[in-house]
């Protein structure tokens, strides 16, 4: 399956699916060396795109804060640290 749509325009799910296809191809050894190098480079770009999409999603997640009475009092930005 050749990639027609630019990586930057792929949804997270589509990019991840394509990355999984590339990994299967590389692990199977069915691709010639030159094609394997091209697939590896595409996979690297897809991995970076997926990481960027995940980071953007994490930045949008809010944590609900609760007061002493256990009632929601507001939200704070997500902090993975």
C-alpha positions in Angstrom: 0.0 0.0 0.0 1.6 3.2 -1.1 1.0 6.4 0.9 -1.0 8.9 -1.2 -2.1 11.4 1.5 0.6 13.6 3.1 1.5 12.3 6.6 0.7 15.7 8.1 -2.9 15.3 6.9 -3.5 11.8 8.3 -5.6 11.2 11.3 -3.8 9.7 14.3 -5.6 6.4 13.6 -4.6 6.4 9.9 -1.0 7.2 10.7 -0.8 4.5 13.3 -2.3 1.9 10.9 0.2 2.8 8.2 3.0 2.6 10.7 1.9 -0.9 11.7 1.8 -1.9 8.1 5.4 -0.7 7.6 6.6 -2.5 10.7 5.0 -5.8 9.5 6.7 -5.4 6.1 10.1 -4.6 7.6 9.8 -7.5 10.1 8.8 -9.9 7.4 11.8 -9.1 5.2 9.7 -9.0 2.1 10.9 -5.6 1.0 14.2 -5.0 -0.9 16.9 -3.1 0.8 16.3 0.2 -0.9 12.5 -0.1 -0.4 13.2 -1.0 3.3 15.2 2.2 3.8 12.3 4.2 2.3 9.8 2.4 4.5 12.0 3.1 7.5 12.1 6.8 6.7 8.4 7.0 6.2 7.9 5.1 9.5 10.0 7.6 11.3 8.0 10.5 10.0 4.7 8.6 10.9 6.0 8.0 14.4 6.9 11.7 14.9 3.4 12.6 13.6 1.7 10.2 16.0 3.8 11.6 18.9 2.9 15.2 18.0 -0.8 14.3 17.8 -0.7 12.6 21.2 1.1 15.6 22.8 -1.5 17.9 21.3 -4.3 15.7 22.7 -2.6 15.7 26.2 -2.4 19.5 26.1 -6.2 19.7 25.7 -7.0 17.3 28.6 -8.1 19.1 31.8 -8.0 17.6 35.3 -11.1 18.2 37.4 -10.4 19.7 40.8 -12.6 18.8 43.8 -13.1 20.9 46.9 -13.2 19.7 50.5 -16.9 18.8 50.1 -16.0 16.6 47.1 -17.8 18.8 44.7 -16.1 19.9 41.4 -14.5 23.4 41.8 -12.9 23.8 38.4 -10.2 22.4 36.1 -6.4 22.6 35.7 -4.4 21.7 32.6 -3.2 18.1 32.3 0.3 17.5 33.7 1.8 14.1 32.9 4.8 14.7 35.2 
